[in-house]
Every structure is written in structure tokens, then in C-alpha cells.
Amino acid sequence: GLLFFGLTAGERRTLIPGATVTTLIAVGTLLLAAHAIAWVEHVSPTRELTGSFISSLLSSNVGRVELARVVLAVLTLWAIALARHRKIALGLGMVCIALSGAVGHPAATHPFLAIPTKAVHLLSGSLWAGGLLWLLWVARCDSKACEIEARRVSSIALIAVIAILLSGLIQTVLFLNTPSDLFRYDYGKLVFNKIVGLVILIGLGIYNRFRLVPRVESVDAQRKLSRSVKLEIAIMTVVILISGFLAYEPTPPVTQAALPPTTEIAP
């Protein structure tokens, strides 16, 4: 997300924090690789990673997805750190994020709808978070550029928020039977907490867009915007952590009322 805003900033693309982008991608790659290793060990019945077990695991659909996104992350890191091709790194990173939509619950429940919906959710979240980081960086480097980029980030973030809300709503409907599941099951409680976090983030976004961005020319407004963005990033970090737990919490069991009706055939 940070790389996207930097590359699309026109003449202000010279402000791209190259070292920060490379570091974030490196950390993301390491985390994805660590996740893959932990996942493989966790699903092993004996906790032993034999060659035959790893081979059979990586031949499954979920195994191929896990391997593919690690490979894409490594290629993204190579493109940004060694090849110095930022556009290629952006493309590979977007594919890696989109492919992550096929990991977790969407792969098992209504995959034809849940997987693309989660991919949109993740890409939109990346844009939103990247926009906040970009705005925070630009505010430190160039006050004039901050005026221009604040409006651009605000507009793109609005689209991203709408996409997050719609895709999140679809996933909630797919994985919960009734609204009461939000309070009956651990999965639902995490969803509820995530909704609360998103509502707070949206409130901060509205405040920034309609109170601070129109007055961003003043130094005082830029200071307030920076503080607000820092708070937004902190809350977003918590929401992302909740989403991480959500991905591995069992969804509520399908109730009889949620099952499609069956047609009885007389003998």
C-alpha cells in the first residue's frame, strides 16, 4: 500500500521512503515464511516433517497456495531490494495479497464467493494502511506535498473503506448463521470486536476528511492530521491482529435453519 501511493504520486514520487518500504516487505516475507513453517508443523499428525509428508501437503490446494504466496513474497523482496524494480515489486506484492484470499475459512466455505471477497478485503486494507503511512511520511518531508497528498489519500481511502465494509459484510453473512452468533461464539465475538474497531477507524477517517483535510494548508492542521493518522494506525494495528486470530478461530457450526431445504422423494 505504501509503495502504491509512492509510485502514483507523480512528481512527488521522489519522496518514496525506499528503505522503509524494503524493510516492511522483508518483515512481511519473513512472517509469511515463518507462518508456512508453523502451519506445516501444526498439521503434521506426529509433528515430524518427513519428506513424504511435506510432499503430500504441498500437493494439496491449500499447500500450493501457502507455498505460492511465500514464493511471491520472496520475489517481491527480490524485486524491491536487489532488482530495484518498484513497479514489478508492486505487482508481485498485490498478487501475493490477493492470493492470501484463498487461505483460511474462504477456502472451505463458499470459496467461489468468499475467496475473491477476502482478496478485495485484504487489498483494500493494504491500500488504507499504506495511505496512512504515506501521509505520515510526506507530512514529515514536505508540507506542500502533504497538502496535495492528503486529499488524494483521503479520496482513495474512502473507496477502500467502502470496499472493506461491503466485503466484510459478505464474509460475515457467509460465516455466521444469525446476528446472535456475534455474541454466542468466539469467532463471532472477534468479528464484533473487529466491527467496533472499524467503526472507530471510520469515525477518525470522517474527522480527518471533513475537518482537517480542508484546512491542511495550515501548519496547525497538518500537526493535528499527523496525530490523528498515528492514532488511526495504532487502532488499525489492533484490528489487523484481531483479524489474524479470526482466521484460525472455528466458525460457528451450521445450524439446521441455515441448511438448504431438501426435497423428499416418495419411494
Contacts in CASP RR format, 6 or more apart in sequence:
PFRMAT RR
TARGET T0000
AUTHOR 0000-0000-0000
METHOD contacts of the structure
MODEL  1
GLLFFGLTAGERRTLIPGATVTTLIAVGTLLLAAHAIAWVEHVSPTRELT
GSFISSLLSSNVGRVELARVVLAVLTLWAIALARHRKIALGLGMVCIALS
GAVGHPAATHPFLAIPTKAVHLLSGSLWAGGLLWLLWVARCDSKACEIEA
RRVSSIALIAVIAILLSGLIQTVLFLNTPSDLFRYDYGKLVFNKIVGLVI
LIGLGIYNRFRLVPRVESVDAQRKLSRSVKLEIAIMTVVILISGFLAYEP
TPPVTQAALPPTTEIAP
1 126 0 8 1.000
1 127 0 8 1.000
1 129 0 8 1.000
1 130 0 8 1.000
1 131 0 8 1.000
1 133 0 8 1.000
1 134 0 8 1.000
2 17 0 8 1.000
2 20 0 8 1.000
2 21 0 8 1.000
2 24 0 8 1.000
2 130 0 8 1.000
2 131 0 8 1.000
2 133 0 8 1.000
2 134 0 8 1.000
2 137 0 8 1.000
3 16 0 8 1.000
3 21 0 8 1.000
3 80 0 8 1.000
3 86 0 8 1.000
3 89 0 8 1.000
3 90 0 8 1.000
4 90 0 8 1.000
4 126 0 8 1.000
4 127 0 8 1.000
4 130 0 8 1.000
5 130 0 8 1.000
5 131 0 8 1.000
5 134 0 8 1.000
5 149 0 8 1.000
5 152 0 8 1.000
5 153 0 8 1.000
5 156 0 8 1.000
6 12 0 8 1.000
6 13 0 8 1.000
6 15 0 8 1.000
6 16 0 8 1.000
6 134 0 8 1.000
7 13 0 8 1.000
7 16 0 8 1.000
7 86 0 8 1.000
7 87 0 8 1.000
7 90 0 8 1.000
9 15 0 8 1.000
9 16 0 8 1.000
9 134 0 8 1.000
9 145 0 8 1.000
9 149 0 8 1.000
9 152 0 8 1.000
12 138 0 8 1.000
12 142 0 8 1.000
12 145 0 8 1.000
12 148 0 8 1.000
12 149 0 8 1.000
15 137 0 8 1.000
15 138 0 8 1.000
15 141 0 8 1.000
15 142 0 8 1.000
15 145 0 8 1.000
16 86 0 8 1.000
17 137 0 8 1.000
20 133 0 8 1.000
20 137 0 8 1.000
21 80 0 8 1.000
22 77 0 8 1.000
22 80 0 8 1.000
22 81 0 8 1.000
25 73 0 8 1.000
25 76 0 8 1.000
25 77 0 8 1.000
25 80 0 8 1.000
25 81 0 8 1.000
25 89 0 8 1.000
25 93 0 8 1.000
26 77 0 8 1.000
26 81 0 8 1.000
28 73 0 8 1.000
29 70 0 8 1.000
29 73 0 8 1.000
29 74 0 8 1.000
29 76 0 8 1.000
29 77 0 8 1.000
32 69 0 8 1.000
32 70 0 8 1.000
32 73 0 8 1.000
32 96 0 8 1.000
33 70 0 8 1.000
33 73 0 8 1.000
33 74 0 8 1.000
36 66 0 8 1.000
36 67 0 8 1.000
36 70 0 8 1.000
39 66 0 8 1.000
40 49 0 8 1.000
40 54 0 8 1.000
40 57 0 8 1.000
41 47 0 8 1.000
41 49 0 8 1.000
43 57 0 8 1.000
44 53 0 8 1.000
57 63 0 8 1.000
58 64 0 8 1.000
58 66 0 8 1.000
58 67 0 8 1.000
61 107 0 8 1.000
62 102 0 8 1.000
62 103 0 8 1.000
62 104 0 8 1.000
62 107 0 8 1.000
65 99 0 8 1.000
65 102 0 8 1.000
65 103 0 8 1.000
65 107 0 8 1.000
66 103 0 8 1.000
68 99 0 8 1.000
69 96 0 8 1.000
69 99 0 8 1.000
69 100 0 8 1.000
69 103 0 8 1.000
72 92 0 8 1.000
72 93 0 8 1.000
72 95 0 8 1.000
72 96 0 8 1.000
72 99 0 8 1.000
73 93 0 8 1.000
73 96 0 8 1.000
75 92 0 8 1.000
76 89 0 8 1.000
76 91 0 8 1.000
76 92 0 8 1.000
76 93 0 8 1.000
76 96 0 8 1.000
79 85 0 8 1.000
79 86 0 8 1.000
79 88 0 8 1.000
79 89 0 8 1.000
79 92 0 8 1.000
80 86 0 8 1.000
80 89 0 8 1.000
94 123 0 8 1.000
97 119 0 8 1.000
97 122 0 8 1.000
97 123 0 8 1.000
97 126 0 8 1.000
98 119 0 8 1.000
98 122 0 8 1.000
98 123 0 8 1.000
99 119 0 8 1.000
100 118 0 8 1.000
100 119 0 8 1.000
100 122 0 8 1.000
101 115 0 8 1.000
101 116 0 8 1.000
101 118 0 8 1.000
101 119 0 8 1.000
101 121 0 8 1.000
101 122 0 8 1.000
102 111 0 8 1.000
102 115 0 8 1.000
102 118 0 8 1.000
102 119 0 8 1.000
103 247 0 8 1.000
104 247 0 8 1.000
104 248 0 8 1.000
105 114 0 8 1.000
105 175 0 8 1.000
105 247 0 8 1.000
105 251 0 8 1.000
106 114 0 8 1.000
106 115 0 8 1.000
106 117 0 8 1.000
106 118 0 8 1.000
106 171 0 8 1.000
107 114 0 8 1.000
107 115 0 8 1.000
109 174 0 8 1.000
109 175 0 8 1.000
109 251 0 8 1.000
110 174 0 8 1.000
113 170 0 8 1.000
113 174 0 8 1.000
114 170 0 8 1.000
114 171 0 8 1.000
114 174 0 8 1.000
117 167 0 8 1.000
117 168 0 8 1.000
117 170 0 8 1.000
117 171 0 8 1.000
117 174 0 8 1.000
118 167 0 8 1.000
118 171 0 8 1.000
120 163 0 8 1.000
120 167 0 8 1.000
121 163 0 8 1.000
121 164 0 8 1.000
121 167 0 8 1.000
121 168 0 8 1.000
121 171 0 8 1.000
124 159 0 8 1.000
124 160 0 8 1.000
124 161 0 8 1.000
124 163 0 8 1.000
124 164 0 8 1.000
124 167 0 8 1.000
125 160 0 8 1.000
125 164 0 8 1.000
127 156 0 8 1.000
127 157 0 8 1.000
127 160 0 8 1.000
128 157 0 8 1.000
128 160 0 8 1.000
128 161 0 8 1.000
128 164 0 8 1.000
128 236 0 8 1.000
129 233 0 8 1.000
129 236 0 8 1.000
129 240 0 8 1.000
131 153 0 8 1.000
131 156 0 8 1.000
131 157 0 8 1.000
132 153 0 8 1.000
132 157 0 8 1.000
132 229 0 8 1.000
132 232 0 8 1.000
132 233 0 8 1.000
132 236 0 8 1.000
133 233 0 8 1.000
134 149 0 8 1.000
134 153 0 8 1.000
135 146 0 8 1.000
135 149 0 8 1.000
135 150 0 8 1.000
135 153 0 8 1.000
135 225 0 8 1.000
135 229 0 8 1.000
136 226 0 8 1.000
136 229 0 8 1.000
136 230 0 8 1.000
136 233 0 8 1.000
138 145 0 8 1.000
138 146 0 8 1.000
138 149 0 8 1.000
139 146 0 8 1.000
139 222 0 8 1.000
139 225 0 8 1.000
139 226 0 8 1.000
139 229 0 8 1.000
140 226 0 8 1.000
143 219 0 8 1.000
143 222 0 8 1.000
146 216 0 8 1.000
146 222 0 8 1.000
146 225 0 8 1.000
147 216 0 8 1.000
147 217 0 8 1.000
150 212 0 8 1.000
150 213 0 8 1.000
150 216 0 8 1.000
150 225 0 8 1.000
151 213 0 8 1.000
151 216 0 8 1.000
154 205 0 8 1.000
154 208 0 8 1.000
154 209 0 8 1.000
154 213 0 8 1.000
157 205 0 8 1.000
158 209 0 8 1.000
161 202 0 8 1.000
161 205 0 8 1.000
164 198 0 8 1.000
165 198 0 8 1.000
172 191 0 8 1.000
175 187 0 8 1.000
175 191 0 8 1.000
175 251 0 8 1.000
175 252 0 8 1.000
176 182 0 8 1.000
176 187 0 8 1.000
176 188 0 8 1.000
176 191 0 8 1.000
176 251 0 8 1.000
176 252 0 8 1.000
177 252 0 8 1.000
177 254 0 8 1.000
177 255 0 8 1.000
177 257 0 8 1.000
177 258 0 8 1.000
178 255 0 8 1.000
178 257 0 8 1.000
181 187 0 8 1.000
181 188 0 8 1.000
181 252 0 8 1.000
182 188 0 8 1.000
182 189 0 8 1.000
182 191 0 8 1.000
182 192 0 8 1.000
183 189 0 8 1.000
183 192 0 8 1.000
184 252 0 8 1.000
185 251 0 8 1.000
185 252 0 8 1.000
186 249 0 8 1.000
186 250 0 8 1.000
187 246 0 8 1.000
187 249 0 8 1.000
187 250 0 8 1.000
187 251 0 8 1.000
187 252 0 8 1.000
188 252 0 8 1.000
190 242 0 8 1.000
190 245 0 8 1.000
190 246 0 8 1.000
190 249 0 8 1.000
191 246 0 8 1.000
193 242 0 8 1.000
194 239 0 8 1.000
194 242 0 8 1.000
194 243 0 8 1.000
194 246 0 8 1.000
197 235 0 8 1.000
197 238 0 8 1.000
197 239 0 8 1.000
198 239 0 8 1.000
200 235 0 8 1.000
201 232 0 8 1.000
201 235 0 8 1.000
201 236 0 8 1.000
201 239 0 8 1.000
204 228 0 8 1.000
204 231 0 8 1.000
204 232 0 8 1.000
204 235 0 8 1.000
205 228 0 8 1.000
205 232 0 8 1.000
207 228 0 8 1.000
208 225 0 8 1.000
208 228 0 8 1.000
208 229 0 8 1.000
208 232 0 8 1.000
212 221 0 8 1.000
212 224 0 8 1.000
212 225 0 8 1.000
212 228 0 8 1.000
213 225 0 8 1.000
215 221 0 8 1.000
216 222 0 8 1.000
216 225 0 8 1.000
END
